Amino acid sequence: MVESASGAPEDGAAEVLDRPLPDGVRRAVVQIVSDGFGGLTVAELPPQLRQYARFTPSRRVKFAANAMAAALESDHVFRQRIGERLREAQPELTGALDAGTPPPAADPLDVAAAAYVLRPTGWVKLVTAAGEEAQRVDAERAAEETRAELERLRAELAAARAHTKSETERLRAELDAAKREAESAHRKLRSAHSDIKRGAAALRKSAAETDAVRAEGQAQLSAAESEARRLKARLGEAEAALEATRRAAREGRSVEDMRVRLLLDTVLDAAQGLRRELALPPVSVRPAETVDAVEPGRMTPKDIAARALSENDPAILDQLLALPQAHLVVDGYNVTKTGYPTMPLEKQRLRLLGSLSQLALQTGAEVTCVFDGAELAAPVLLAPPRGVRVLFSKPGVTADELIRQLVRAEPPGRPVVVVSTDREVADGIAKAGARPVASAVLLKRLSRG
């Protein structure tokens, strides 16, 4: 016998529900248990529910719904404790249930759930009535949805019929058009068959004419090859005759050259013999020396030393380039990186080569400018200015080595001037007979214009 909150036995404790709880009532019961869960201590909870003590009400509903429903049904002490929490939370509803007069305005599901927890007299009827009411409401809702779905399906059927009718008419029109196109295609096909037959006949005629032309061409080709062989033989004979004529001309010219040389040797020998016979002394006086005039004074070594130029004077470069057949070799990057190192390499080259072109025009000397090309990934596209030879060293060869090769290539005695501040280069070319000049001297000379 289950006791009420006042300790008296409840009359509804003997009532038994002969069917499962309706779904709506069960959800409401689980919610009541979850809400009352937080007001109980862990010791007051059934053992199977203690693991959910720290869960929030929503998580308890989600994860412990079955466990709470089973504990409420099987543990009447736990049910009484939940009932006490419910009385505290909803005193008006629980008071009405105890009095046997449920409030008519309350939700039947909430009334049935509270009656299931509190178990007042007649609670089974309340639960059953709530379940039937929920089923009736669900049935009415389902009937309404079914009617709406039926109306929607009827509308769709009407639209589908209209669409089918229009589609049938369209397809019938397309079928008629396809039949007409097929008839037209049949007529074109018959015409094409006739054209093919006529073309085949024309093709056979053309093939016969082509065979005749090919045979005629073959005959003409054979005749042309025979004529070409005959002309080739005549050309060989003409070339042989021409070679014989040239050989005879060379031999005749050699004889004439020999006669002229022999005559010249005879004249020279006669002149030398006449000079020996006359015992003529060598000429020591020139005609210009017989004219009476005042000669300038001779310069002493002291005077020459007084007029010597400094190694840093750009005028010394003009004196060197004024020598006959002078050759100026310039170490390009050595000069540009001394004079204008901040400019890009391309602009350095263009500025130096433009100035060297003016210097070559002024002095008439041969000018060669050498750049280091050992590290270049590709050849430099450059149009050398007039009067300046521009050279890049090959991969694996430095500009210094290329300058030494240029100096060694010159004949002994020719004046060669090398512009570079590289001490190793200067020493090397000085040993080879060239004259080293510092890059600063050339830069001063070029700035002078």
Beta strands, then each sheet from edge to edge (+ up, - down):
strand 1: 327-331
strand 2: 366-371
strand 3: 388-392
strand 4: 416-419
strand 5: 435-437
sheet 1: 3+ 2+ 1+ 4+ 5+
end
